[in-house]
């Protein structure tokens, strides 16, 4: 039999995020700078969302972006996904990028 526990993976992830934020706050010597940086990040997020909304309302620009997306998706499928050697090349590129990011 399987019993359900009261804990979920989301709550543990939330606790990890909250504890890491608390650690940064406790270790910070320049709390005013940290508050300013947080405020700037919120303002930048708000401004970028408004910019995206404004661009989305322009009829020509949004159609152009859709066309560019369709063309790029078509090219990517033709270049990397249709044939087996190309899929292997893409796999090698992804593995190399992951290794570079993780520093391995």
N, C-alpha and C positions, 0 to 999 in steps of 0.2 A: 504494500500500500504506500501511496505517496501522500505526504501531508504538506499542505501549503503553509509556508511561513509568513509571518507578518512583514518581513522585509522584502523590498523590491530592489532591483538593480538601479533604478532611477534615484531612489532615496540615498543609496550609498554614493552615487555619483554627485548628487547635490551636496552631500556632506563633505566630500572631498574638495569640491569647489569652494565651499564656505570655509573649510579649514585652511585651504591654501591662501584665500584672501585674508583671513585673520593672521596667518603667518607673515604675509607681506606687510600688513598694517603694523603688526607688533615689531618687526625688524626695521621698519622705516624710521630714519632720523628726520627726514624732511616731510612731515605729514601734510603741510600746506601745499607743497609741490605735488604730492600724490593726489590730493583733493583737486587741484587745478588740472592735473593730467586726466583724471576721471571725468571732470566736467568737460574738458576739451574733447574727449572721446565721445561723450554723449552728444555734444553739439555737432561733431563731425558725422556721426551716425544719422542724426536728425536731418542735417543738410543733404547728405547723400540720398536719403530716402525721398526727400522733397525734389531733388534734382532728377531722380529716376522717374518720379511721378510726372514731373513737368515734361520730360522727354517722351514719356509714354503717351502723353496727350497730343503730341504733334503727329499728324497722320502720315506724313511722308517719312519721317525719321524712323518710326516704329516699323513701318513696312520695309524700309531699307535694312534695318537690323534683322528682321525676319528673313529677308532674302540672303543676307550675308551668312546667317546661321545655317540656312538650308544648303547654300553652296559649300560652306566649310564642312558640314556633316557629310555631304556627298563626296567631297574630295578625300576626307579622312577615311571613309568607308572604302573607297576605291584604292587609296594608298596603302592602308594598313590591315584591312579586315578581309578582303576578298580571297587572297591567296595565302597558302600556308607559310612560305618563306617570309612574306611580309608580316604575318602575325608573329612569327618567331623573332623578327627584328624588333617589332613593337615590344614584345615581352622583354627582350634584352635592354631596350631603352628604359623601360619602366623599372627593371631591376637595378640598373645602373643609377637611375635618378634616386631611387629609394636608398640605395647604399650611400650615395653622396650626401643625402639629407641626414641620414642617421649617423654618418661619419664612420662607416665601416670600411 
